[in-house]
Each structure stands twice: as structure tokens, then as C-alpha cells.
Amino acid sequence: MGFGTSVLLIAVGAILKWAITASVSGISLQTVGVILMVCGVLLLVLSLIFWAPWSGGRRDVVMRDPRYYDREPLR
């Protein structure tokens, strides 16, 4: 579960909250929509926090070996 699932939960929650006008006995569709949107936002924040260390881009480590230079290394 990650970014796509959280966006799906937010979208379904928004549809239930603002687009559905039907009523169901014993359950409030608007409340279910709000709950789904809150869960979607929490999942989105958690997935962004979890994946933040891996999204820093490419980090190259340059190791310099003096054997590959033409001149003597500085000491």
C-alpha cells in the first residue's frame, strides 16, 4: 500500500462525501467518505515519510586511488 492506494482512498472518500446523494439505512455514507479521506491522507503522509530516504536521488561515491594518477600524491 502506497501512493496509489492512498490516492484511491481519497478519491473514493471524496465521491462518497460530496457526490453520492443516496441514503442507506443504518450508515452514513458521508461519514464513511470522511473516514476514507482521512485514512488516505494518513497513508499518503506515512508512505512519503517511509520513502523519503530513498528519494534523495543518486549519490555517487568517488574514491581516488593515487595509483591511477600521473603524478605523485600530495602528502
GIGINOR-V276242 format. One record per pair of residues at least 6 apart in sequence whose C-alpha atoms are under 8 Angstrom apart, sorted by sequence separation. I is the first residue (numbers start at 1). J is the second residue. If there is no record, write none. Layout:
BEGIN
{{I J} {I J}}
END
This chain:
BEGIN
{{23 29} {66 72} {66 73} {20 29} {17 29} {18 30} {16 29} {17 30} {16 30} {17 31} {17 32} {16 32} {17 33} {16 33} {17 34} {15 33} {13 32} {14 33} {13 33} {14 34} {12 33} {13 34} {13 35} {13 36} {14 37} {12 36} {13 37} {12 37} {10 36} {11 37} {9 36} {10 37} {9 37} {10 38} {10 39} {9 39} {10 40} {9 40} {10 41} {8 40} {6 39} {7 40} {6 40} {5 40} {6 41} {6 43} {7 44} {6 44} {3 43} {2 43} {3 44} {2 44} {3 47} {2 47} {3 48}}
END
